[in-house]
């Protein structure tokens, strides 16, 4: 009920603000000028103007979807600023429909907290830390995550091996009561993901050297220290 009320308030506030802003053009600013310039350049046949040209100086490389649609409307004779409003509102409507599809498909109906609580229960009592790829998992048992972000860990570890050594040593000492992953380190695809995205090179091998697979629950793979 609170979610529906919040959504209704957001929708009402957005529509009210649009009713105030659009007639006054009150939110035109520097980014608006960049989008408009890219769109008018496109309408005149220039897709990303060169850094130096007869038109003037370029340089901006915004993602093209918005300004290509914007430029196409300008070509029809629509006022450039009004064309920008039309594209923005149309894309917002598409985004809203995509959000609705997530609900209709059931993605947003999954009881994630209840599922994660069940997963956390399988890791045992919180007498030792829990290492989790989904770092909200420790919160299910009132713990603070040992590792804040496994993606950032990989980025920092590549530049600071001494930083990574803290985790490698904790794995060797089997300090964690469990390691919970969304990605299976026993498969080549899983090892590639963990190597290139989360935790970084060597994590999967270090994990499997000292931890064994225990169970899979709700898409989470649980590994515990080898005895």
C-alpha positions in Angstrom: 0.0 0.0 0.0 2.8 2.4 0.9 4.5 1.6 -2.4 1.4 2.4 -4.4 0.9 5.7 -2.4 4.5 6.7 -3.0 4.2 5.9 -6.8 1.0 8.0 -7.0 2.7 10.9 -5.2 5.7 10.7 -7.6 3.4 10.6 -10.6 1.3 13.5 -9.4 4.4 15.6 -8.5 5.9 14.9 -11.9 2.8 15.9 -13.8 2.4 19.0 -11.7 6.1 20.0 -12.3 5.7 19.4 -16.1 2.7 21.6 -16.1 4.7 24.4 -14.5 8.0 23.9 -16.3 7.1 23.3 -19.9 5.1 26.5 -20.6 7.9 28.6 -19.0 10.9 26.7 -20.5 12.3 27.2 -17.0 14.7 24.2 -16.9 16.8 25.0 -20.0 20.5 24.9 -19.1 23.9 23.9 -20.3 23.2 20.2 -21.0 20.0 21.3 -22.8 22.2 23.4 -25.1 24.5 20.5 -25.8 21.6 18.2 -26.6 20.1 20.9 -28.8 23.3 21.5 -30.7 23.9 17.8 -31.3 20.3 17.5 -32.6 20.4 20.6 -34.9 23.8 19.4 -36.2 22.3 16.0 -37.0 19.3 17.7 -38.7 21.8 19.5 -40.9 23.6 16.3 -41.8 26.4 16.4 -39.2 26.6 13.4 -36.9 29.0 14.4 -34.1 30.6 17.5 -35.6 34.4 17.4 -35.9 36.5 19.0 -33.2 37.2 21.9 -35.6 35.0 22.6 -38.7 33.3 25.3 -40.6 30.4 25.1 -38.1 32.7 25.8 -35.2 34.1 23.7 -32.4 32.8 20.3 -31.4 33.7 17.8 -28.7 30.6 16.5 -27.0 29.9 12.8 -27.4 26.5 12.3 -25.8 24.8 8.9 -26.4 23.1 9.3 -29.8 19.6 7.9 -29.3 18.1 11.1 -27.8 19.6 13.6 -30.2 19.1 11.5 -33.3 15.3 11.3 -32.5 15.4 15.0 -31.6 17.1 15.9 -34.9 14.7 13.8 -36.9 11.8 15.8 -35.4 13.6 19.1 -36.2 13.8 17.9 -39.8 10.0 17.7 -39.9 9.9 21.5 -39.1 9.1 21.2 -35.4 10.5 23.9 -33.2 13.9 22.6 -31.8 13.0 23.1 -28.2 9.5 21.7 -28.5 11.0 18.7 -30.4 13.3 18.1 -27.5 10.3 18.1 -25.1 8.5 15.6 -27.3 11.5 13.2 -27.4 12.1 13.5 -23.6 8.4 12.8 -22.8 8.2 10.0 -25.3 11.3 8.3 -23.8 10.0 8.8 -20.3 6.7 7.1 -21.4 8.7 4.1 -22.8 10.7 3.8 -19.6 7.4 3.8 -17.6 6.1 1.0 -19.8 9.3 -1.0 -19.3 8.9 -0.6 -15.6 5.3 -1.9 -15.8 6.5 -4.9 -17.8 8.9 -5.8 -15.0 5.9 -5.9 -12.6 3.7 -7.9 -15.1 6.5 -10.4 -15.7 6.9 -11.0 -12.0 10.4 -9.7 -11.6 9.3 -7.2 -8.9 7.1 -9.7 -7.2 9.9 -11.9 -6.0 10.2 -11.9 -2.2 13.9 -11.2 -2.3 14.3 -10.4 1.4 12.7 -13.6 2.4 14.8 -15.6 0.0 18.0 -14.0 1.1 17.1 -14.6 4.7 16.7 -18.3 3.9 20.1 -18.3 2.2 21.7 -16.5 5.2 20.2 -19.1 7.6 22.1 -21.9 5.7 25.4 -20.2 6.4 25.2 -20.9 10.1 25.4 -18.6 13.2 27.2 -15.3 12.7 30.2 -16.1 14.9 32.5 -15.6 12.0 32.2 -13.1 9.0 30.3 -13.9 5.9 31.7 -13.1 2.4 29.0 -12.6 -0.1 28.9 -11.5 -3.8 25.5 -9.9 -2.9 26.8 -7.7 -0.1 23.3 -7.1 1.4 23.2 -10.7 2.4 24.9 -10.2 5.8 22.3 -7.7 6.7 19.8 -10.5 6.8 21.4 -11.7 10.0 22.2 -8.2 11.4 25.8 -8.2 10.3 27.9 -5.6 8.5 29.4 -6.8 5.2 33.1 -7.8 5.4 33.6 -6.6 1.8 31.8 -3.5 0.7 31.9 -4.1 -3.0 33.4 -7.0 -4.9 33.6 -5.0 -8.2 35.5 -2.2 -6.5 37.7 -4.8 -4.8 38.8 -6.1 -8.3 39.6 -2.6 -9.5 41.6 -1.6 -6.5 43.3 -5.0 -6.2 44.8 -4.7 -9.7 46.6 -1.6 -8.6 47.2 -2.5 -4.9 48.2 -6.2 -4.5 48.7 -5.5 -0.8 45.0 -4.5 -0.5 44.0 -7.8 -2.2 46.2 -9.8 0.1 43.9 -9.1 3.1 41.2 -11.1 1.4 43.5 -13.8 0.0 44.9 -14.4 3.5 41.4 -14.5 5.0 40.5 -17.2 2.5 43.6 -19.2 3.2 42.9 -19.0 6.9 39.3 -20.0 6.3 38.2 -17.0 8.3 34.7 -16.9 6.7 32.0 -19.2 7.9 30.7 -19.2 4.4 31.2 -17.6 1.0 28.0 -17.0 -1.0 28.1 -16.3 -4.7 25.7 -15.8 -7.6 28.3 -17.1 -10.0 29.6 -20.7 -10.0 33.4 -20.7 -9.7 33.5 -24.3 -10.8 32.5 -23.5 -14.4 34.7 -21.7 -17.0 32.0 -19.1 -17.5 31.8 -18.5 -13.8 35.5 -18.2 -13.3 35.6 -15.7 -16.2 32.9 -13.6 -14.7 34.6 -13.5 -11.3 38.0 -12.8 -12.9 36.8 -10.0 -15.2 34.0 -8.4 -13.1 33.8 -9.3 -9.4 36.7 -10.1 -7.1 39.3 -10.3 -9.8 42.0 -12.7 -11.1 42.8 -15.6 -8.7 39.7 -15.4 -6.5 37.9 -18.5 -7.8 41.1 -20.6 -7.6 41.8 -19.4 -4.0 38.2 -20.0 -3.0 38.1 -23.6 -4.3 41.4 -24.4 -2.7 40.0 -23.9 0.8 36.2 -24.0 0.5 33.8 -26.7 -0.7 30.4 -26.4 -2.2 27.6 -26.9 0.4 24.3 -26.0 -1.3 22.4 -23.9 -3.8 19.4 -21.9 -2.7 17.4 -19.3 -4.6 20.2 -18.9 -7.2 22.9 -18.5 -4.5 25.8 -20.9 -4.2 27.1 -21.5 -0.7 30.6 -22.6 0.0 32.0 -23.5 3.4 35.5 -24.1 4.8 36.9 -27.5 4.0 37.3 -29.7 7.1 
